[in-house]
Amino acid sequence: MRPDKKYTCSLWPLRPGDLPDRRLTEITGLAGLEDNAVYRALIFQHHRLRKNRLKLVVGYASAWLLCGTLYFHFILRVRLDLATAYTSGITTVLLITLGNLFLLGGVEGYETNGWLKHYFRDLIQAGTRPAEIARGIVAKTVSHYNLALIRGVLILAGCVLCVAIFYIEKHRGVPLVNWILLGGIFGIFHLASVMNSLSTITIPCILIWYRGVRESYERNLKVRSRSIAGLLSINRTVIFLASSVCVLFIPPLLYLYVGIRLLPHFQSVRDGGERLAILLAAFSIFAIAGLAAGSFWGVLSRRMYRANFRKLTREIEILFKLRAEYFFARHSGEFPDE
């Protein structure tokens, strides 16, 4: 039994511009999305939640700008113009960091699993192929990003950081703030470079998320016994979580430590022109490093695309079987409702 095409098309209609750009999907071979019920459902859900997400980002940024400026000005006694420059730059860095984490941190997998969770029983009963589901998930990741808009936002963010950095230097503000803002320059160019590989760059993190969901169902269904193998599995989970925490926190702390060690050398430079030249050199180095890192991840994801897509399809196939078993166990009274 397959989903009825007419019913699917009428329930989740596609809007102009929903289908992915061919330039982003050539390597992945995404085709037949017009008849892919999973893709239509995900895009429909994205349109429903897009305004709320935009409001959340705007509200978050506005709160940071207001509270940060007031804190710098009234608590730390910083001049209002410098307080505004500090807060604008730091807020921009935070938003760029969130953008990188959203794209590369598995949030896509979290969202798609949450959105599809309510449709899994229908998909199982309809006999939807795991490869079709995986294709719909990847296509949704590619198509709901407006590349022109994102590039414009990144250019604007770069301008904000550029103005903030040189304004702070002009008025001899806190050099450590400039060091933090230079990290944002890296993030901007890294994100801009990664966006060219949208159709492959998010698959590894989506795969990790679905693997975690599958393992959770296995534990609920007691697929793994309380044996040495089960204990080893728990240890692997602890190691994975510890590694994730280290990846998130150690690099920023090391970055701040390096900045603190370099600041005395920067402050020892008396000539304003020389200090400006150092900042321009640092700006260029961070920009080139961001482009290089983003390009590296893009090339790596494209080379590993076929293997990762097969793994994702396999994870979804196993998850389908476990979900079906879970539904049966739940209705038989072994588990409470989700």
Sequence and secondary structure as in RCSB ss.txt:
>XXXX:A:sequence
MRPDKKYTCSLWPLRPGDLPDRRLTEITGLAGLEDNAVYRALIFQHHRLRKNRLKLVVGYASAWLLCGTLYFHFI
LRVRLDLATAYTSGITTVLLITLGNLFLLGGVEGYETNGWLKHYFRDLIQAGTRPAEIARGIVAKTVSHYNLALI
RGVLILAGCVLCVAIFYIEKHRGVPLVNWILLGGIFGIFHLASVMNSLSTITIPCILIWYRGVRESYERNLKVRS
RSIAGLLSINRTVIFLASSVCVLFIPPLLYLYVGIRLLPHFQSVRDGGERLAILLAAFSIFAIAGLAAGSFWGVL
SRRMYRANFRKLTREIEILFKLRAEYFFARHSGEFPDE
>XXXX:A:secstr
    HHHHHHHS   TT S  HHHHTTTT   GGG HHHHHHHHHHHHHHHHHHHHHHHHHHHHHHHHHHIIIII
S   HHHHHHHHHHHHHHHHHHHHHHHHHSSHHHHHHHHHHGGGHHHHHHHT  HHHHHHHHHHHHHHTS HHHH
HHHHHHHHHHHHHHHHHHHHTT  HHHHHHHHHHHHHHHHHHHHGGGHHHHTHHHHHHHHHHHHHHHHHHTT S 
SSHHHHHHHHHHHHHHHHHHHHHHHHHHHHHHHHHHHHHHHHT   HHHHHHHHHHHHHHHHHHHHHHHHHHHHH
HHHTHHHHHHHHHHHHHHHHHHHHHHHHHHHTTSS   
